[in-house]
Amino acid sequence: MGDYFDRLVDTEVSLADAPLAARRVIAEFTQRGLIAASPDAAADAGNLEYQGGPALPAIYEGAETKQLKCFTFKIEIVRQFNYWAFVSVEVWLQCRACAAVMSNNRDDVAEALLACAAEWISEEGTTVLTCPQCGVGEAVDKWQLRPSLGFGNLHYAFANCPPLDDRAWRISFAELIARITGHRIEYTYGKI
């Protein structure tokens, strides 16, 4: 079966600056009551994980307290992309040069996209993904992807809650994080 998750990715922050950006988001989320004041002691090494705060039921329209009881907010500082979105949902790519649209269901597209993503993570080799239609190449993290694969160094993972794009949320977590950090934030999702 698997679990669905949502993730917001800071696509502009460097690895060196990610801890400061994360601390600013944690401080604001804590102050607003969106997350608990202290991280879970059982979280993975290198990651911070928080339970939902007391304000959550008030910002999800019609939610009962127990509906968001298991909400978790996890911060990951690591150069990565959302691999689980790539393997669990169809990803649509659009070339900005010729507007060709293709999907990761095509083997040649999937192989090229994964190879470039691996090179992006390792920061070695070329990260240029070449359009099979027009031959124009562009860095893999600059392609228009739906859903976004969330190439970045700072990831905010949300679990055990309604999807972040659900209209019942009274706030936009992506907009809030963008205001706090001053960075572009991308929404991605998937299934583990």
Buried (B, 14 or more C-beta within 10 A) or exposed (E): EEEBBBBBBBBBBEEEBBBEBBEBBBEBBBEBBBBBEEBBEEBEEEBBBBBBBEBBBEBBEEBEEEBBEEBBBBBBBEBBBBBBBBBBBEBBBBBEEEEBEBEBEEEEBBEBBBBBBBBBBEEEEEBBBBBEEEEBBBEBBEBEBBBBBBBBBBBBBBBBBBBBEEEEBEEBBBEBBBEBBEBEBBBBBBEE
